[in-house]
Amino acid sequence: MVVIHDMQEHRFKIEDLKGLCYLEYSEDGNNQFTVLHTIVPDELSGRGLAAQLAQAFYDWIRSNNYSMKSECTYMDAWLKRKKIEI
């Protein structure tokens, strides 16, 4: 499945016939972004889609030299699993 970055909605998303998965973020100014939450419908859970969203967001942040914060428990766990400190 393909991750789409919807900059207008401040989301990274994966669209599927069974539902919409997305990671939502806010722009805090000065090139700092905060992950607010990651949503995966029950019908799509267990497929690694949240991890794909987290990776896409992190790759975007790094490639643009932005900084990030997280208010999302999933993103916090993903960062910890990857041993990434923010």
NUTORSE-784167 format. One record per atom (N, C-alpha, C): residue number from 0; residue in one letter; atom name; z negated, y negated, x. Coordinates in Angstrom, 1 decimal, m for minus. Layout:
<pts>
<pt><resi>NUM</resi><resn>A</resn><name>CA</name><up>Z</up><north>Y</north><east>X</east></pt>
...
</pts>
This chain:
<pts>
<pt><resi>0</resi><resn>M</resn><name>N</name><up>0.0</up><north>1.2</north><east>0.8</east></pt>
<pt><resi>0</resi><resn>M</resn><name>CA</name><up>0.0</up><north>0.0</north><east>0.0</east></pt>
<pt><resi>0</resi><resn>M</resn><name>C</name><up>0.0</up><north>m1.2</north><east>0.9</east></pt>
<pt><resi>1</resi><resn>V</resn><name>N</name><up>0.6</up><north>m2.3</north><east>0.4</east></pt>
<pt><resi>1</resi><resn>V</resn><name>CA</name><up>0.8</up><north>m3.5</north><east>1.1</east></pt>
<pt><resi>1</resi><resn>V</resn><name>C</name><up>m0.2</up><north>m4.5</north><east>0.7</east></pt>
<pt><resi>2</resi><resn>V</resn><name>N</name><up>m0.8</up><north>m5.2</north><east>1.8</east></pt>
<pt><resi>2</resi><resn>V</resn><name>CA</name><up>m1.8</up><north>m6.3</north><east>1.6</east></pt>
<pt><resi>2</resi><resn>V</resn><name>C</name><up>m1.0</up><north>m7.6</north><east>1.5</east></pt>
<pt><resi>3</resi><resn>I</resn><name>N</name><up>m1.2</up><north>m8.3</north><east>0.5</east></pt>
<pt><resi>3</resi><resn>I</resn><name>CA</name><up>m0.6</up><north>m9.6</north><east>0.3</east></pt>
<pt><resi>3</resi><resn>I</resn><name>C</name><up>m1.6</up><north>m10.7</north><east>0.5</east></pt>
<pt><resi>4</resi><resn>H</resn><name>N</name><up>m1.3</up><north>m11.8</north><east>1.2</east></pt>
<pt><resi>4</resi><resn>H</resn><name>CA</name><up>m2.2</up><north>m12.9</north><east>1.4</east></pt>
<pt><resi>4</resi><resn>H</resn><name>C</name><up>m1.7</up><north>m14.0</north><east>0.4</east></pt>
<pt><resi>5</resi><resn>D</resn><name>N</name><up>m2.5</up><north>m14.2</north><east>m0.6</east></pt>
<pt><resi>5</resi><resn>D</resn><name>CA</name><up>m2.3</up><north>m15.3</north><east>m1.6</east></pt>
<pt><resi>5</resi><resn>D</resn><name>C</name><up>m3.1</up><north>m16.5</north><east>m1.2</east></pt>
<pt><resi>6</resi><resn>M</resn><name>N</name><up>m2.5</up><north>m17.4</north><east>m0.5</east></pt>
<pt><resi>6</resi><resn>M</resn><name>CA</name><up>m3.3</up><north>m18.6</north><east>0.1</east></pt>
<pt><resi>6</resi><resn>M</resn><name>C</name><up>m3.7</up><north>m19.5</north><east>m1.1</east></pt>
<pt><resi>7</resi><resn>Q</resn><name>N</name><up>m2.9</up><north>m19.6</north><east>m2.1</east></pt>
<pt><resi>7</resi><resn>Q</resn><name>CA</name><up>m3.3</up><north>m20.5</north><east>m3.2</east></pt>
<pt><resi>7</resi><resn>Q</resn><name>C</name><up>m4.6</up><north>m20.0</north><east>m3.9</east></pt>
<pt><resi>8</resi><resn>E</resn><name>N</name><up>m4.7</up><north>m18.7</north><east>m4.1</east></pt>
<pt><resi>8</resi><resn>E</resn><name>CA</name><up>m5.8</up><north>m18.1</north><east>m4.7</east></pt>
<pt><resi>8</resi><resn>E</resn><name>C</name><up>m7.0</up><north>m17.8</north><east>m3.8</east></pt>
<pt><resi>9</resi><resn>H</resn><name>N</name><up>m6.8</up><north>m18.0</north><east>m2.5</east></pt>
<pt><resi>9</resi><resn>H</resn><name>CA</name><up>m7.7</up><north>m17.7</north><east>m1.4</east></pt>
<pt><resi>9</resi><resn>H</resn><name>C</name><up>m8.1</up><north>m16.2</north><east>m1.5</east></pt>
<pt><resi>10</resi><resn>R</resn><name>N</name><up>m7.1</up><north>m15.4</north><east>m1.6</east></pt>
<pt><resi>10</resi><resn>R</resn><name>CA</name><up>m7.3</up><north>m13.9</north><east>m1.7</east></pt>
<pt><resi>10</resi><resn>R</resn><name>C</name><up>m6.3</up><north>m13.1</north><east>m0.8</east></pt>
<pt><resi>11</resi><resn>F</resn><name>N</name><up>m6.8</up><north>m12.0</north><east>m0.3</east></pt>
<pt><resi>11</resi><resn>F</resn><name>CA</name><up>m6.0</up><north>m10.9</north><east>0.2</east></pt>
<pt><resi>11</resi><resn>F</resn><name>C</name><up>m6.0</up><north>m9.9</north><east>m0.9</east></pt>
<pt><resi>12</resi><resn>K</resn><name>N</name><up>m4.9</up><north>m9.4</north><east>m1.3</east></pt>
<pt><resi>12</resi><resn>K</resn><name>CA</name><up>m4.9</up><north>m8.5</north><east>m2.4</east></pt>
<pt><resi>12</resi><resn>K</resn><name>C</name><up>m3.9</up><north>m7.3</north><east>m2.2</east></pt>
<pt><resi>13</resi><resn>I</resn><name>N</name><up>m4.2</up><north>m6.2</north><east>m3.0</east></pt>
<pt><resi>13</resi><resn>I</resn><name>CA</name><up>m3.4</up><north>m5.0</north><east>m3.1</east></pt>
<pt><resi>13</resi><resn>I</resn><name>C</name><up>m3.2</up><north>m4.8</north><east>m4.6</east></pt>
<pt><resi>14</resi><resn>E</resn><name>N</name><up>m2.0</up><north>m4.8</north><east>m5.0</east></pt>
<pt><resi>14</resi><resn>E</resn><name>CA</name><up>m1.7</up><north>m4.6</north><east>m6.4</east></pt>
<pt><resi>14</resi><resn>E</resn><name>C</name><up>m1.3</up><north>m3.1</north><east>m6.6</east></pt>
<pt><resi>15</resi><resn>D</resn><name>N</name><up>m1.8</up><north>m2.5</north><east>m7.6</east></pt>
<pt><resi>15</resi><resn>D</resn><name>CA</name><up>m1.5</up><north>m1.1</north><east>m7.9</east></pt>
<pt><resi>15</resi><resn>D</resn><name>C</name><up>m1.4</up><north>m1.0</north><east>m9.5</east></pt>
<pt><resi>16</resi><resn>L</resn><name>N</name><up>m0.7</up><north>0.0</north><east>m9.9</east></pt>
<pt><resi>16</resi><resn>L</resn><name>CA</name><up>m0.6</up><north>0.2</north><east>m11.4</east></pt>
<pt><resi>16</resi><resn>L</resn><name>C</name><up>m2.0</up><north>0.5</north><east>m12.0</east></pt>
<pt><resi>17</resi><resn>K</resn><name>N</name><up>m2.9</up><north>1.0</north><east>m11.2</east></pt>
<pt><resi>17</resi><resn>K</resn><name>CA</name><up>m4.3</up><north>1.3</north><east>m11.7</east></pt>
<pt><resi>17</resi><resn>K</resn><name>C</name><up>m5.2</up><north>0.1</north><east>m11.6</east></pt>
<pt><resi>18</resi><resn>G</resn><name>N</name><up>m4.8</up><north>m1.0</north><east>m11.0</east></pt>
<pt><resi>18</resi><resn>G</resn><name>CA</name><up>m5.7</up><north>m2.2</north><east>m10.9</east></pt>
<pt><resi>18</resi><resn>G</resn><name>C</name><up>m5.4</up><north>m3.0</north><east>m9.7</east></pt>
<pt><resi>19</resi><resn>L</resn><name>N</name><up>m6.1</up><north>m4.1</north><east>m9.6</east></pt>
<pt><resi>19</resi><resn>L</resn><name>CA</name><up>m6.0</up><north>m5.1</north><east>m8.5</east></pt>
<pt><resi>19</resi><resn>L</resn><name>C</name><up>m7.2</up><north>m5.0</north><east>m7.6</east></pt>
<pt><resi>20</resi><resn>C</resn><name>N</name><up>m7.0</up><north>m4.8</north><east>m6.3</east></pt>
<pt><resi>20</resi><resn>C</resn><name>CA</name><up>m8.0</up><north>m4.9</north><east>m5.3</east></pt>
<pt><resi>20</resi><resn>C</resn><name>C</name><up>m7.9</up><north>m6.2</north><east>m4.6</east></pt>
<pt><resi>21</resi><resn>Y</resn><name>N</name><up>m9.0</up><north>m6.9</north><east>m4.3</east></pt>
<pt><resi>21</resi><resn>Y</resn><name>CA</name><up>m8.9</up><north>m8.1</north><east>m3.5</east></pt>
<pt><resi>21</resi><resn>Y</resn><name>C</name><up>m10.1</up><north>m8.5</north><east>m2.8</east></pt>
<pt><resi>22</resi><resn>L</resn><name>N</name><up>m9.9</up><north>m9.3</north><east>m1.7</east></pt>
<pt><resi>22</resi><resn>L</resn><name>CA</name><up>m11.0</up><north>m9.9</north><east>m0.9</east></pt>
<pt><resi>22</resi><resn>L</resn><name>C</name><up>m10.8</up><north>m11.4</north><east>m1.2</east></pt>
<pt><resi>23</resi><resn>E</resn><name>N</name><up>m11.8</up><north>m12.0</north><east>m1.6</east></pt>
<pt><resi>23</resi><resn>E</resn><name>CA</name><up>m11.7</up><north>m13.5</north><east>m1.9</east></pt>
<pt><resi>23</resi><resn>E</resn><name>C</name><up>m12.5</up><north>m14.2</north><east>m0.9</east></pt>
<pt><resi>24</resi><resn>Y</resn><name>N</name><up>m12.0</up><north>m15.4</north><east>m0.5</east></pt>
<pt><resi>24</resi><resn>Y</resn><name>CA</name><up>m12.7</up><north>m16.2</north><east>0.5</east></pt>
<pt><resi>24</resi><resn>Y</resn><name>C</name><up>m12.6</up><north>m17.6</north><east>0.1</east></pt>
<pt><resi>25</resi><resn>S</resn><name>N</name><up>m13.5</up><north>m18.4</north><east>0.8</east></pt>
<pt><resi>25</resi><resn>S</resn><name>CA</name><up>m13.4</up><north>m19.9</north><east>0.6</east></pt>
<pt><resi>25</resi><resn>S</resn><name>C</name><up>m13.1</up><north>m20.5</north><east>1.9</east></pt>
<pt><resi>26</resi><resn>E</resn><name>N</name><up>m12.6</up><north>m21.7</north><east>1.8</east></pt>
<pt><resi>26</resi><resn>E</resn><name>CA</name><up>m12.3</up><north>m22.5</north><east>3.0</east></pt>
<pt><resi>26</resi><resn>E</resn><name>C</name><up>m13.4</up><north>m23.6</north><east>3.1</east></pt>
<pt><resi>27</resi><resn>D</resn><name>N</name><up>m14.1</up><north>m23.5</north><east>4.2</east></pt>
<pt><resi>27</resi><resn>D</resn><name>CA</name><up>m15.3</up><north>m24.4</north><east>4.4</east></pt>
<pt><resi>27</resi><resn>D</resn><name>C</name><up>m15.0</up><north>m25.7</north><east>5.1</east></pt>
<pt><resi>28</resi><resn>G</resn><name>N</name><up>m13.8</up><north>m25.8</north><east>5.6</east></pt>
<pt><resi>28</resi><resn>G</resn><name>CA</name><up>m13.4</up><north>m27.0</north><east>6.4</east></pt>
<pt><resi>28</resi><resn>G</resn><name>C</name><up>m13.5</up><north>m26.7</north><east>7.8</east></pt>
<pt><resi>29</resi><resn>N</resn><name>N</name><up>m12.8</up><north>m27.5</north><east>8.7</east></pt>
<pt><resi>29</resi><resn>N</resn><name>CA</name><up>m12.8</up><north>m27.3</north><east>10.1</east></pt>
<pt><resi>29</resi><resn>N</resn><name>C</name><up>m12.4</up><north>m25.9</north><east>10.5</east></pt>
<pt><resi>30</resi><resn>N</resn><name>N</name><up>m11.5</up><north>m25.3</north><east>9.8</east></pt>
<pt><resi>30</resi><resn>N</resn><name>CA</name><up>m10.9</up><north>m23.9</north><east>10.1</east></pt>
<pt><resi>30</resi><resn>N</resn><name>C</name><up>m12.0</up><north>m22.9</north><east>10.1</east></pt>
<pt><resi>31</resi><resn>Q</resn><name>N</name><up>m13.0</up><north>m23.0</north><east>9.2</east></pt>
<pt><resi>31</resi><resn>Q</resn><name>CA</name><up>m14.0</up><north>m22.0</north><east>8.9</east></pt>
<pt><resi>31</resi><resn>Q</resn><name>C</name><up>m13.8</up><north>m21.4</north><east>7.5</east></pt>
<pt><resi>32</resi><resn>F</resn><name>N</name><up>m13.9</up><north>m20.1</north><east>7.4</east></pt>
<pt><resi>32</resi><resn>F</resn><name>CA</name><up>m13.7</up><north>m19.4</north><east>6.1</east></pt>
<pt><resi>32</resi><resn>F</resn><name>C</name><up>m14.8</up><north>m18.4</north><east>5.9</east></pt>
<pt><resi>33</resi><resn>T</resn><name>N</name><up>m15.2</up><north>m18.3</north><east>4.6</east></pt>
<pt><resi>33</resi><resn>T</resn><name>CA</name><up>m16.3</up><north>m17.4</north><east>4.2</east></pt>
<pt><resi>33</resi><resn>T</resn><name>C</name><up>m15.8</up><north>m16.4</north><east>3.3</east></pt>
<pt><resi>34</resi><resn>V</resn><name>N</name><up>m16.0</up><north>m15.1</north><east>3.6</east></pt>
<pt><resi>34</resi><resn>V</resn><name>CA</name><up>m15.7</up><north>m14.0</north><east>2.7</east></pt>
<pt><resi>34</resi><resn>V</resn><name>C</name><up>m16.7</up><north>m14.0</north><east>1.6</east></pt>
<pt><resi>35</resi><resn>L</resn><name>N</name><up>m16.3</up><north>m14.1</north><east>0.3</east></pt>
<pt><resi>35</resi><resn>L</resn><name>CA</name><up>m17.2</up><north>m14.2</north><east>m0.8</east></pt>
<pt><resi>35</resi><resn>L</resn><name>C</name><up>m17.5</up><north>m12.8</north><east>m1.4</east></pt>
<pt><resi>36</resi><resn>H</resn><name>N</name><up>m16.4</up><north>m12.0</north><east>m1.6</east></pt>
<pt><resi>36</resi><resn>H</resn><name>CA</name><up>m16.6</up><north>m10.7</north><east>m2.1</east></pt>
<pt><resi>36</resi><resn>H</resn><name>C</name><up>m15.3</up><north>m9.9</north><east>m2.0</east></pt>
<pt><resi>37</resi><resn>T</resn><name>N</name><up>m15.5</up><north>m8.6</north><east>m2.0</east></pt>
<pt><resi>37</resi><resn>T</resn><name>CA</name><up>m14.4</up><north>m7.6</north><east>m2.0</east></pt>
<pt><resi>37</resi><resn>T</resn><name>C</name><up>m14.5</up><north>m6.8</north><east>m3.2</east></pt>
<pt><resi>38</resi><resn>I</resn><name>N</name><up>m13.4</up><north>m6.7</north><east>m4.0</east></pt>
<pt><resi>38</resi><resn>I</resn><name>CA</name><up>m13.4</up><north>m6.0</north><east>m5.3</east></pt>
<pt><resi>38</resi><resn>I</resn><name>C</name><up>m12.4</up><north>m4.8</north><east>m5.2</east></pt>
<pt><resi>39</resi><resn>V</resn><name>N</name><up>m12.8</up><north>m3.6</north><east>m5.6</east></pt>
<pt><resi>39</resi><resn>V</resn><name>CA</name><up>m11.9</up><north>m2.5</north><east>m5.7</east></pt>
<pt><resi>39</resi><resn>V</resn><name>C</name><up>m12.3</up><north>m1.8</north><east>m7.0</east></pt>
<pt><resi>40</resi><resn>P</resn><name>N</name><up>m11.4</up><north>m1.7</north><east>m7.9</east></pt>
<pt><resi>40</resi><resn>P</resn><name>CA</name><up>m11.7</up><north>m1.0</north><east>m9.2</east></pt>
<pt><resi>40</resi><resn>P</resn><name>C</name><up>m12.1</up><north>0.5</north><east>m8.9</east></pt>
<pt><resi>41</resi><resn>D</resn><name>N</name><up>m12.9</up><north>1.0</north><east>m9.8</east></pt>
<pt><resi>41</resi><resn>D</resn><name>CA</name><up>m13.4</up><north>2.4</north><east>m9.6</east></pt>
<pt><resi>41</resi><resn>D</resn><name>C</name><up>m12.2</up><north>3.4</north><east>m9.5</east></pt>
<pt><resi>42</resi><resn>E</resn><name>N</name><up>m11.2</up><north>3.2</north><east>m10.2</east></pt>
<pt><resi>42</resi><resn>E</resn><name>CA</name><up>m10.0</up><north>4.1</north><east>m10.2</east></pt>
<pt><resi>42</resi><resn>E</resn><name>C</name><up>m9.3</up><north>4.1</north><east>m8.8</east></pt>
<pt><resi>43</resi><resn>L</resn><name>N</name><up>m9.6</up><north>3.1</north><east>m8.0</east></pt>
<pt><resi>43</resi><resn>L</resn><name>CA</name><up>m9.0</up><north>3.1</north><east>m6.7</east></pt>
<pt><resi>43</resi><resn>L</resn><name>C</name><up>m9.9</up><north>3.3</north><east>m5.5</east></pt>
<pt><resi>44</resi><resn>S</resn><name>N</name><up>m11.2</up><north>3.5</north><east>m5.9</east></pt>
<pt><resi>44</resi><resn>S</resn><name>CA</name><up>m12.2</up><north>3.6</north><east>m4.8</east></pt>
<pt><resi>44</resi><resn>S</resn><name>C</name><up>m12.0</up><north>4.9</north><east>m4.0</east></pt>
<pt><resi>45</resi><resn>G</resn><name>N</name><up>m12.5</up><north>4.8</north><east>m2.7</east></pt>
<pt><resi>45</resi><resn>G</resn><name>CA</name><up>m12.4</up><north>6.0</north><east>m1.9</east></pt>
<pt><resi>45</resi><resn>G</resn><name>C</name><up>m11.1</up><north>6.1</north><east>m1.2</east></pt>
<pt><resi>46</resi><resn>R</resn><name>N</name><up>m10.2</up><north>5.2</north><east>m1.2</east></pt>
<pt><resi>46</resi><resn>R</resn><name>CA</name><up>m8.9</up><north>5.3</north><east>m0.6</east></pt>
<pt><resi>46</resi><resn>R</resn><name>C</name><up>m8.8</up><north>4.4</north><east>0.6</east></pt>
<pt><resi>47</resi><resn>G</resn><name>N</name><up>m9.8</up><north>3.7</north><east>1.0</east></pt>
<pt><resi>47</resi><resn>G</resn><name>CA</name><up>m9.8</up><north>2.8</north><east>2.2</east></pt>
<pt><resi>47</resi><resn>G</resn><name>C</name><up>m9.1</up><north>1.5</north><east>1.9</east></pt>
<pt><resi>48</resi><resn>L</resn><name>N</name><up>m9.0</up><north>1.1</north><east>0.7</east></pt>
<pt><resi>48</resi><resn>L</resn><name>CA</name><up>m8.3</up><north>m0.2</north><east>0.3</east></pt>
<pt><resi>48</resi><resn>L</resn><name>C</name><up>m9.2</up><north>m1.4</north><east>0.7</east></pt>
<pt><resi>49</resi><resn>A</resn><name>N</name><up>m10.5</up><north>m1.3</north><east>0.5</east></pt>
<pt><resi>49</resi><resn>A</resn><name>CA</name><up>m11.4</up><north>m2.4</north><east>0.9</east></pt>
<pt><resi>49</resi><resn>A</resn><name>C</name><up>m11.3</up><north>m2.6</north><east>2.4</east></pt>
<pt><resi>50</resi><resn>A</resn><name>N</name><up>m11.2</up><north>m1.5</north><east>3.2</east></pt>
<pt><resi>50</resi><resn>A</resn><name>CA</name><up>m11.1</up><north>m1.6</north><east>4.7</east></pt>
<pt><resi>50</resi><resn>A</resn><name>C</name><up>m9.7</up><north>m2.3</north><east>5.0</east></pt>
<pt><resi>51</resi><resn>Q</resn><name>N</name><up>m8.7</up><north>m2.0</north><east>4.3</east></pt>
<pt><resi>51</resi><resn>Q</resn><name>CA</name><up>m7.4</up><north>m2.6</north><east>4.6</east></pt>
<pt><resi>51</resi><resn>Q</resn><name>C</name><up>m7.5</up><north>m4.1</north><east>4.3</east></pt>
<pt><resi>52</resi><resn>L</resn><name>N</name><up>m8.1</up><north>m4.5</north><east>3.3</east></pt>
<pt><resi>52</resi><resn>L</resn><name>CA</name><up>m8.3</up><north>m5.9</north><east>3.0</east></pt>
<pt><resi>52</resi><resn>L</resn><name>C</name><up>m9.1</up><north>m6.6</north><east>4.0</east></pt>
<pt><resi>53</resi><resn>A</resn><name>N</name><up>m10.2</up><north>m6.0</north><east>4.4</east></pt>
<pt><resi>53</resi><resn>A</resn><name>CA</name><up>m11.1</up><north>m6.6</north><east>5.5</east></pt>
<pt><resi>53</resi><resn>A</resn><name>C</name><up>m10.3</up><north>m6.7</north><east>6.8</east></pt>
<pt><resi>54</resi><resn>Q</resn><name>N</name><up>m9.6</up><north>m5.7</north><east>7.1</east></pt>
<pt><resi>54</resi><resn>Q</resn><name>CA</name><up>m8.8</up><north>m5.8</north><east>8.4</east></pt>
<pt><resi>54</resi><resn>Q</resn><name>C</name><up>m7.8</up><north>m6.9</north><east>8.3</east></pt>
<pt><resi>55</resi><resn>A</resn><name>N</name><up>m7.1</up><north>m7.0</north><east>7.2</east></pt>
<pt><resi>55</resi><resn>A</resn><name>CA</name><up>m6.1</up><north>m8.1</north><east>7.0</east></pt>
<pt><resi>55</resi><resn>A</resn><name>C</name><up>m6.7</up><north>m9.4</north><east>7.2</east></pt>
<pt><resi>56</resi><resn>F</resn><name>N</name><up>m7.8</up><north>m9.6</north><east>6.5</east></pt>
<pt><resi>56</resi><resn>F</resn><name>CA</name><up>m8.5</up><north>m10.9</north><east>6.6</east></pt>
<pt><resi>56</resi><resn>F</resn><name>C</name><up>m8.9</up><north>m11.2</north><east>8.1</east></pt>
<pt><resi>57</resi><resn>Y</resn><name>N</name><up>m9.5</up><north>m10.2</north><east>8.7</east></pt>
<pt><resi>57</resi><resn>Y</resn><name>CA</name><up>m10.0</up><north>m10.4</north><east>10.1</east></pt>
<pt><resi>57</resi><resn>Y</resn><name>C</name><up>m8.8</up><north>m10.7</north><east>11.0</east></pt>
<pt><resi>58</resi><resn>D</resn><name>N</name><up>m7.7</up><north>m10.0</north><east>10.9</east></pt>
<pt><resi>58</resi><resn>D</resn><name>CA</name><up>m6.5</up><north>m10.2</north><east>11.7</east></pt>
<pt><resi>58</resi><resn>D</resn><name>C</name><up>m6.0</up><north>m11.6</north><east>11.5</east></pt>
<pt><resi>59</resi><resn>W</resn><name>N</name><up>m6.0</up><north>m12.1</north><east>10.3</east></pt>
<pt><resi>59</resi><resn>W</resn><name>CA</name><up>m5.5</up><north>m13.5</north><east>10.0</east></pt>
<pt><resi>59</resi><resn>W</resn><name>C</name><up>m6.4</up><north>m14.5</north><east>10.6</east></pt>
<pt><resi>60</resi><resn>I</resn><name>N</name><up>m7.7</up><north>m14.3</north><east>10.5</east></pt>
<pt><resi>60</resi><resn>I</resn><name>CA</name><up>m8.7</up><north>m15.2</north><east>11.2</east></pt>
<pt><resi>60</resi><resn>I</resn><name>C</name><up>m8.5</up><north>m15.3</north><east>12.7</east></pt>
<pt><resi>61</resi><resn>R</resn><name>N</name><up>m8.4</up><north>m14.1</north><east>13.3</east></pt>
<pt><resi>61</resi><resn>R</resn><name>CA</name><up>m8.2</up><north>m14.1</north><east>14.7</east></pt>
<pt><resi>61</resi><resn>R</resn><name>C</name><up>m6.9</up><north>m14.6</north><east>15.2</east></pt>
<pt><resi>62</resi><resn>S</resn><name>N</name><up>m5.8</up><north>m14.3</north><east>14.5</east></pt>
<pt><resi>62</resi><resn>S</resn><name>CA</name><up>m4.5</up><north>m14.8</north><east>14.9</east></pt>
<pt><resi>62</resi><resn>S</resn><name>C</name><up>m4.4</up><north>m16.3</north><east>14.8</east></pt>
<pt><resi>63</resi><resn>N</resn><name>N</name><up>m5.2</up><north>m16.9</north><east>14.0</east></pt>
<pt><resi>63</resi><resn>N</resn><name>CA</name><up>m5.1</up><north>m18.4</north><east>13.8</east></pt>
<pt><resi>63</resi><resn>N</resn><name>C</name><up>m6.3</up><north>m19.1</north><east>14.5</east></pt>
<pt><resi>64</resi><resn>N</resn><name>N</name><up>m7.1</up><north>m18.4</north><east>15.2</east></pt>
<pt><resi>64</resi><resn>N</resn><name>CA</name><up>m8.3</up><north>m19.0</north><east>15.9</east></pt>
<pt><resi>64</resi><resn>N</resn><name>C</name><up>m9.2</up><north>m19.7</north><east>15.0</east></pt>
<pt><resi>65</resi><resn>Y</resn><name>N</name><up>m9.4</up><north>m19.1</north><east>13.8</east></pt>
<pt><resi>65</resi><resn>Y</resn><name>CA</name><up>m10.3</up><north>m19.6</north><east>12.8</east></pt>
<pt><resi>65</resi><resn>Y</resn><name>C</name><up>m11.7</up><north>m18.9</north><east>13.0</east></pt>
<pt><resi>66</resi><resn>S</resn><name>N</name><up>m12.7</up><north>m19.5</north><east>12.4</east></pt>
<pt><resi>66</resi><resn>S</resn><name>CA</name><up>m14.0</up><north>m18.9</north><east>12.5</east></pt>
<pt><resi>66</resi><resn>S</resn><name>C</name><up>m14.4</up><north>m18.4</north><east>11.1</east></pt>
<pt><resi>67</resi><resn>M</resn><name>N</name><up>m15.3</up><north>m17.5</north><east>11.0</east></pt>
<pt><resi>67</resi><resn>M</resn><name>CA</name><up>m15.6</up><north>m16.9</north><east>9.7</east></pt>
<pt><resi>67</resi><resn>M</resn><name>C</name><up>m17.1</up><north>m16.7</north><east>9.5</east></pt>
<pt><resi>68</resi><resn>K</resn><name>N</name><up>m17.5</up><north>m16.6</north><east>8.2</east></pt>
<pt><resi>68</resi><resn>K</resn><name>CA</name><up>m18.8</up><north>m16.2</north><east>7.8</east></pt>
<pt><resi>68</resi><resn>K</resn><name>C</name><up>m18.6</up><north>m15.2</north><east>6.7</east></pt>
<pt><resi>69</resi><resn>S</resn><name>N</name><up>m19.6</up><north>m14.5</north><east>6.3</east></pt>
<pt><resi>69</resi><resn>S</resn><name>CA</name><up>m19.5</up><north>m13.5</north><east>5.3</east></pt>
<pt><resi>69</resi><resn>S</resn><name>C</name><up>m20.7</up><north>m13.6</north><east>4.3</east></pt>
<pt><resi>70</resi><resn>E</resn><name>N</name><up>m20.4</up><north>m13.6</north><east>3.0</east></pt>
<pt><resi>70</resi><resn>E</resn><name>CA</name><up>m21.4</up><north>m13.5</north><east>2.0</east></pt>
<pt><resi>70</resi><resn>E</resn><name>C</name><up>m21.2</up><north>m12.2</north><east>1.2</east></pt>
<pt><resi>71</resi><resn>C</resn><name>N</name><up>m20.4</up><north>m11.3</north><east>1.8</east></pt>
<pt><resi>71</resi><resn>C</resn><name>CA</name><up>m19.9</up><north>m10.1</north><east>1.1</east></pt>
<pt><resi>71</resi><resn>C</resn><name>C</name><up>m20.6</up><north>m8.9</north><east>1.8</east></pt>
<pt><resi>72</resi><resn>T</resn><name>N</name><up>m21.3</up><north>m8.1</north><east>1.0</east></pt>
<pt><resi>72</resi><resn>T</resn><name>CA</name><up>m21.9</up><north>m6.9</north><east>1.6</east></pt>
<pt><resi>72</resi><resn>T</resn><name>C</name><up>m20.9</up><north>m5.9</north><east>2.2</east></pt>
<pt><resi>73</resi><resn>Y</resn><name>N</name><up>m19.8</up><north>m5.8</north><east>1.6</east></pt>
<pt><resi>73</resi><resn>Y</resn><name>CA</name><up>m18.8</up><north>m4.9</north><east>2.1</east></pt>
<pt><resi>73</resi><resn>Y</resn><name>C</name><up>m18.3</up><north>m5.4</north><east>3.5</east></pt>
<pt><resi>74</resi><resn>M</resn><name>N</name><up>m17.9</up><north>m6.7</north><east>3.6</east></pt>
<pt><resi>74</resi><resn>M</resn><name>CA</name><up>m17.4</up><north>m7.2</north><east>4.8</east></pt>
<pt><resi>74</resi><resn>M</resn><name>C</name><up>m18.5</up><north>m7.1</north><east>5.9</east></pt>
<pt><resi>75</resi><resn>D</resn><name>N</name><up>m19.8</up><north>m7.4</north><east>5.5</east></pt>
<pt><resi>75</resi><resn>D</resn><name>CA</name><up>m20.9</up><north>m7.2</north><east>6.5</east></pt>
<pt><resi>75</resi><resn>D</resn><name>C</name><up>m20.9</up><north>m5.8</north><east>7.1</east></pt>
<pt><resi>76</resi><resn>A</resn><name>N</name><up>m20.8</up><north>m4.8</north><east>6.2</east></pt>
<pt><resi>76</resi><resn>A</resn><name>CA</name><up>m20.8</up><north>m3.4</north><east>6.6</east></pt>
<pt><resi>76</resi><resn>A</resn><name>C</name><up>m19.6</up><north>m3.1</north><east>7.5</east></pt>
<pt><resi>77</resi><resn>W</resn><name>N</name><up>m18.4</up><north>m3.6</north><east>7.1</east></pt>
<pt><resi>77</resi><resn>W</resn><name>CA</name><up>m17.2</up><north>m3.4</north><east>7.8</east></pt>
<pt><resi>77</resi><resn>W</resn><name>C</name><up>m17.3</up><north>m3.9</north><east>9.3</east></pt>
<pt><resi>78</resi><resn>L</resn><name>N</name><up>m17.8</up><north>m5.2</north><east>9.4</east></pt>
<pt><resi>78</resi><resn>L</resn><name>CA</name><up>m18.0</up><north>m5.8</north><east>10.7</east></pt>
<pt><resi>78</resi><resn>L</resn><name>C</name><up>m19.0</up><north>m5.0</north><east>11.5</east></pt>
<pt><resi>79</resi><resn>K</resn><name>N</name><up>m20.0</up><north>m4.5</north><east>10.9</east></pt>
<pt><resi>79</resi><resn>K</resn><name>CA</name><up>m21.0</up><north>m3.8</north><east>11.7</east></pt>
<pt><resi>79</resi><resn>K</resn><name>C</name><up>m20.4</up><north>m2.4</north><east>12.1</east></pt>
<pt><resi>80</resi><resn>R</resn><name>N</name><up>m19.7</up><north>m1.8</north><east>11.3</east></pt>
<pt><resi>80</resi><resn>R</resn><name>CA</name><up>m19.0</up><north>m0.5</north><east>11.6</east></pt>
<pt><resi>80</resi><resn>R</resn><name>C</name><up>m18.0</up><north>m0.7</north><east>12.8</east></pt>
<pt><resi>81</resi><resn>K</resn><name>N</name><up>m17.4</up><north>m1.8</north><east>12.8</east></pt>
<pt><resi>81</resi><resn>K</resn><name>CA</name><up>m16.4</up><north>m2.1</north><east>13.8</east></pt>
<pt><resi>81</resi><resn>K</resn><name>C</name><up>m17.0</up><north>m2.7</north><east>15.1</east></pt>
<pt><resi>82</resi><resn>K</resn><name>N</name><up>m18.3</up><north>m3.0</north><east>15.0</east></pt>
<pt><resi>82</resi><resn>K</resn><name>CA</name><up>m19.1</up><north>m3.6</north><east>16.1</east></pt>
<pt><resi>82</resi><resn>K</resn><name>C</name><up>m18.5</up><north>m5.0</north><east>16.4</east></pt>
<pt><resi>83</resi><resn>I</resn><name>N</name><up>m18.3</up><north>m5.8</north><east>15.4</east></pt>
<pt><resi>83</resi><resn>I</resn><name>CA</name><up>m17.8</up><north>m7.1</north><east>15.5</east></pt>
<pt><resi>83</resi><resn>I</resn><name>C</name><up>m18.9</up><north>m8.1</north><east>15.1</east></pt>
<pt><resi>84</resi><resn>E</resn><name>N</name><up>m19.2</up><north>m9.0</north><east>16.0</east></pt>
<pt><resi>84</resi><resn>E</resn><name>CA</name><up>m20.1</up><north>m10.0</north><east>15.7</east></pt>
<pt><resi>84</resi><resn>E</resn><name>C</name><up>m19.4</up><north>m11.3</north><east>15.4</east></pt>
<pt><resi>85</resi><resn>I</resn><name>N</name><up>m19.9</up><north>m12.0</north><east>14.4</east></pt>
<pt><resi>85</resi><resn>I</resn><name>CA</name><up>m19.3</up><north>m13.3</north><east>14.0</east></pt>
<pt><resi>85</resi><resn>I</resn><name>C</name><up>m20.3</up><north>m14.4</north><east>14.2</east></pt>
</pts>
